């Protein structure tokens, strides 16, 4: 199969797969899990709001909702999955020129399922934590990540408000370590659902601390400081944890000086940042240095 055939078959195949998920839902339908988790988290926000003066339909609620479905489904359907399959095949073909036909350095297929699950979860989260730090420290990457930090009122849907370029950055950096362990990028359905649930909660209008487990799991009371407009002595940000908070405690990037319920969110000159989907997507591609 040539690259064009791989691209077109992947494109059509994934579009059919998503359509079938919606029309014929099963327990493995990502679409309906996203809908269900979103409605459940929103209901908790309405019943137990941390910021009681925040409206049920907060600022940019519908825009964030669109980003949620765009980044989770539309972007992948319109070409990302097909393109990533082509790039993956091209990478393997390139390695084949040097006689490398197997990139697996540690075959975990014989491990117990719980061991495979735990290893993949920890590795993915650590890679994502480091990638998240890069998005803040590398100036051209920050211009893309700035979209996620343009949220001025926190709510569950802010979780998936980000530029499509972040998907490419995260998945590209994850690819090699997972391939070396024999994992596919979409292995273990439960990991995806768990991380979505925690991500929704971390961006929600809920006061959750996790008690003694706060040193392991990220929380909305911790993550809100990551979105703070001002972070004294932390020029590149703090609290970079995606699902786990443990990396921030280990590497000293924790910052929670007080209850952050009413802190101002965003970044310098946020008022000048574009307000519509198209202008926000084009911003880092057209912004002059």
C-alpha positions in Angstrom: 0.0 0.0 0.0 1.4 3.4 -1.0 1.2 6.5 1.3 -1.8 8.0 -0.6 -3.8 4.8 -0.3 -2.9 4.6 3.4 -4.1 8.2 3.8 -7.4 7.7 2.0 -8.2 4.4 3.6 -7.3 5.8 7.1 -9.4 8.9 6.4 -12.5 7.0 5.3 -12.1 4.2 7.9 -11.8 6.6 10.8 -14.8 8.7 9.6 -16.9 5.5 9.5 -15.6 4.5 12.9 -16.6 7.8 14.5 -20.0 7.8 12.7 -20.6 4.2 14.0 -19.7 5.3 17.5 -22.4 8.0 17.4 -25.1 6.0 15.6 -24.5 2.6 17.2 -23.1 3.4 20.7 -21.3 0.7 22.8 -19.4 0.8 26.0 -16.3 1.8 24.0 -17.9 4.8 22.2 -15.6 7.7 23.0 -18.2 10.2 21.7 -20.9 9.2 24.2 -18.3 8.9 27.1 -17.3 12.5 26.4 -20.9 13.6 26.4 -21.7 11.7 29.5 -18.7 12.8 31.5 -19.3 16.4 30.4 -22.9 16.4 31.5 -22.0 14.7 34.8 -19.3 17.2 35.6 -21.5 20.2 34.6 -24.3 18.8 36.9 -21.8 18.7 39.8 -20.8 22.3 39.0 -24.4 23.4 39.2 -25.1 21.5 42.4 -21.8 22.2 44.2 -20.2 25.3 42.7 -16.9 26.5 44.2 -17.4 30.0 42.8 -21.1 30.5 43.6 -21.4 33.8 41.7 -20.3 32.1 38.4 -23.1 31.7 36.0 -24.2 28.2 34.9 -23.5 29.3 31.3 -20.2 31.0 32.1 -18.2 33.2 29.7 -17.2 31.4 26.5 -19.2 28.3 27.6 -20.4 27.5 24.1 -17.0 28.3 22.5 -15.3 25.9 24.8 -18.0 23.3 24.1 -17.2 23.6 20.4 -13.4 23.2 21.0 -14.2 20.1 23.0 -15.8 18.3 20.1 -13.5 19.9 17.5 -10.3 18.7 19.2 -11.6 15.3 20.2 -13.4 14.4 17.0 -13.6 16.8 14.1 -9.8 17.5 13.9 -9.1 13.7 13.9 -11.8 13.0 11.3 -10.8 15.7 8.8 -7.2 14.4 8.5 -5.1 14.1 11.6 -5.6 10.3 12.1 -4.9 9.6 8.4 -1.9 11.9 8.3 -0.5 10.4 11.5 -0.8 6.9 10.1 1.2 8.0 7.0 3.9 9.7 9.1 4.2 6.6 11.3 4.6 4.4 8.2 7.1 6.8 6.7 9.1 6.8 9.9 9.1 2.9 10.0 10.1 2.9 6.3 13.0 5.3 7.0 14.2 3.0 9.9 13.9 0.1 7.5 16.6 1.7 5.2 19.1 1.0 8.1 17.8 -2.5 8.7 15.8 -1.5 11.8 12.4 -3.3 11.6 11.5 -3.5 15.3 11.7 -0.5 17.6 10.5 -2.4 20.7 13.1 -2.2 23.4 11.1 -3.7 26.1 8.3 -6.1 25.2 5.6 -5.8 27.8 3.0 -7.9 26.1 3.7 -10.8 28.4 3.1 -8.6 31.5 -0.1 -8.8 33.5 -2.7 -6.4 32.1 -2.6 -4.3 35.3 1.2 -4.0 34.9 0.9 -2.9 31.3 -1.9 -0.4 32.2 0.1 1.1 35.1 3.4 1.4 33.1 1.7 3.1 30.1 -0.3 5.4 32.3 2.8 6.6 34.3 5.0 7.0 31.2 2.3 8.8 29.2 1.6 11.2 32.1 5.3 11.9 32.6 5.9 12.6 28.9 2.8 14.9 28.9 4.1 16.7 32.0 7.4 17.4 30.3 5.7 18.4 27.0 3.4 20.8 28.9 6.5 22.5 30.4 7.9 22.8 26.8 4.7 24.5 25.7 5.4 27.2 28.4 9.2 27.5 28.0 9.5 27.5 24.2 8.3 30.8 22.9 6.8 29.6 19.6 5.0 26.7 21.3 3.7 29.1 23.9 1.9 31.1 21.1 -0.1 27.9 20.4 -0.6 27.0 24.1 -1.8 30.6 24.9 -5.2 29.6 23.5 -5.7 27.2 26.5 -4.8 30.0 28.9 -7.2 32.5 27.3 -9.9 31.0 29.5 -11.1 33.7 31.9 -13.8 31.7 33.8 -13.0 28.1 34.6 -15.4 25.3 33.8 -15.2 21.7 32.7 -15.2 22.4 28.9 -12.1 24.5 29.3 -10.2 21.2 29.5 -10.3 20.7 25.8 -10.0 24.3 24.7 -6.6 24.2 23.0 -5.0 24.7 19.6 -4.9 21.7 17.2 -1.1 22.0 17.0 -0.9 20.8 20.6 -2.3 17.4 19.5 0.5 17.1 17.0 3.1 18.1 19.6 1.9 15.8 22.3 1.3 12.8 20.1 4.6 13.2 18.3 6.6 13.3 21.5 4.7 10.3 23.0 5.1 8.2 19.9 8.7 7.0 20.3 8.7 6.0 24.0 5.4 4.1 23.6 6.6 2.4 20.4 9.7 1.3 22.2 7.6 -0.5 24.8 5.3 -2.1 22.2 2.3 0.1 22.9 0.0 1.6 20.3 -1.0 5.2 20.8 -4.7 4.1 21.3 -4.1 1.2 23.6 -6.1 0.9 26.9 -9.4 2.5 26.4 -9.8 3.0 30.2 -6.7 5.3 30.4 -8.3 7.7 27.9 -11.6 7.8 29.8 -9.9 8.2 33.2 -7.7 11.1 32.0 -10.7 12.8 30.4 -12.6 12.6 33.7 -9.8 14.0 35.7 -9.1 16.7 33.2 -12.8 17.8 33.2 -12.7 17.9 37.1 -9.4 19.8 37.1 -10.9 22.6 35.0 -14.3 22.5 36.7 -16.0 25.0 39.1 -15.6 22.4 41.9 -13.6 22.5 45.1 -11.8 19.2 45.1 -8.5 18.6 47.0 -8.3 14.8 47.1 -7.1 15.1 50.7 -3.9 12.9 51.3 -4.0 11.9 47.6 -3.3 15.4 46.5 0.4 14.5 46.2 -0.6 12.0 43.5 -3.6 13.4 41.7 -4.1 16.8 40.1 -7.1 18.8 41.3 -9.1 21.9 40.4 -7.8 23.7 43.5 -4.2 23.0 42.3 -4.7 23.4 38.5 -6.4 26.8 38.8 -3.1 28.2 39.9 -1.6 27.0 36.6 -4.1 29.4 34.9 -3.3 32.3 37.2 -2.6 35.6 35.4 0.3 36.3 37.8 2.7 33.7 39.2 5.5 35.5 41.2 8.9 33.8 40.8 7.5 31.4 38.3 8.1 33.1 34.9 7.3 29.9 32.9 4.3 28.8 35.0 3.7 26.2 37.7 1.6 23.1 38.4 2.1 21.4 35.0 0.5 18.1 36.0 -2.0 16.6 33.5 -3.5 13.8 35.6 -0.8 13.3 38.2 0.4 16.0 40.5 3.4 13.9 41.7 5.8 15.3 39.1 5.3 18.8 40.3 6.1 17.8 43.8 9.1 15.8 42.8 10.6 18.5 40.5 9.6 21.5 42.6 7.1 23.2 40.3 4.2 23.3 42.8 2.6 26.7 43.5 -0.5 27.0 45.8 0.1 30.0 48.1 -3.6 30.2 49.2 -7.1 29.3 48.2 -7.3 30.2 44.5 -11.0 30.4 44.1 -11.2 34.0 43.0 -7.8 34.6 41.4 -7.6 36.3 38.0 -7.0 34.0 35.2 -5.2 34.5 31.9 -2.0 36.2 30.8 -0.6 39.7 30.1 -2.6 41.5 27.4 -5.4 38.8 27.4 -7.9 41.6 26.5 -6.1 41.9 23.1 -6.4 38.2 22.4 -8.8 37.1 19.7 -12.3 36.0 20.8 -13.6 33.8 18.0 -12.7 30.3 17.1 -11.2 31.0 13.6 -9.2 34.1 14.8 -7.8 32.1 17.7 -6.8 29.2 15.5 -5.1 31.5 13.0 -3.5 33.8 15.7 -0.2 31.8 16.3 0.1 31.2 12.5 -0.2 34.8 11.5 1.1 36.7 14.5 4.2 38.7 13.7 7.3 38.0 15.9 
